[in-house]
Amino acid sequence: MKTNTIELYIHIPFCKSKCRYCDFCSFRAEEETIHAYLGKLKEELIFWGKKLAARDVVTVFIGGGTPSYLRREDIQMICETIFEHFHICEDAEITIEANPGTVDLKKLCTYRENGINRISFGLQSTVKEELEYLGRIHTYEEFLQSFDWARQAGFLNINVDLMSAVPKQTLTSYEENLRKIAKLSPEHISAYSLIIEEGTPFFEAYGDGRGDGILPDEDAEREMYHRTREFLKDRGYERYEISNYARTGRECRHNVGYWTGVSYLGLGLGASSYVDGCRFCNERDLGIYLGEKPGK
């Protein structure tokens, strides 16, 4: 059914380093490639802004990849283009994904000054060894600094990603992750179980799902899931999706829109869309997307 509202998803595929478990459309790239991509993304934003000029944009989600890997000027350009060419509702939820170690206070202030009002930090774990197994580039201490800077910059809506059932993890170490993050009182916590995806270094190492005892077994994984719900509920977080917990009124509106059938437009490499009952997807080959080689 056609309605007047729509959500926007903006995909930034670039990362400083690709994690060992990740099968998302993401990779490292040279500055020249990033510059070319942002130029093409701007063209795409302007094109669709004209086509959907009558639509009210209720949420924007800048995801990846690692959007915070870009220069603050690049994010400013993206935001300015969105606000210039789309009708953004006054109370729109505008989210950016960020990795600790890729932001500073100046960059976070630029985000807020350009309309971004929600930030999602990909922490995954507070334990040094678990972060190293996952291939994360940051430390827990860098996350704490990033979180503090986000508060200083004026972010009143922060999500923190945590991951369970990772190599060498125990129920005790996982509960410590929950305890440390809940103590910071973010408005939202996403607690996902590790999924071993084909084509990743983790699949090569743990393709049978057991990992020779390195990965927690199914019983331990199930216990972590149940413990997450109990632990966070006791601290004021309600589960509203399978892996998402929020303070009252702080559910991620963008994600809820996906579940409730709100139309969404995905822009950027490989981004998917669902507009007025029609599903379509952008090209996933970077060379084709940039027009550097013929399409299939």
Beta strands, then each sheet from edge to edge (+ up, - down):
strand 1: 5-12
strand 2: 56-64
strand 3: 87-98
strand 4: 118-124
strand 5: 158-164
strand 6: 188-193
strand 7: 238-241
strand 8: 244-246
strand 9: 264-267
strand 10: 272-275
strand 11: 278-281
sheet 1: 7+ 8- 6+ 5+ 4+ 3+ 2+ 1+ 9+
sheet 2: 10+ 11-
end
